[in-house]
């Protein structure tokens, strides 16, 4: 019985571990090209297009350059998402580069979700 328990315990613990473990990817400093705000459930409510192919730096993300901030609250706190999005809009208007950190297991319409933003001033 003890041998069976020793054999089953590792197997059961593997089943309890979440199947999708997040990978966080860091993109290089890039320019912000466009903004999008939606109220129809797409793009997580707010997104930006970066001057890079996101799938090159973050496998599994859409290759369009667009990333979501999840302003609808599905993956990020709505207040923090709005703060990041507004700051990135300002950086875009001021022509300053940003660096984003993405999680590839959290997506809105294929767009990976931004978890952190660094600014190059």
Protein Blocks (a to p, Z undefined) as FASTA:
>chain_A
ZZmmmmmmmmmmmmmpcfbdcddddddddddfbdcddfehpgnlpacddfbdfklmmghi
acklpacehlnommmcfklmmmmmmmmmmmmmnopacdddddfkbceehiacdfbdcddZ
Z
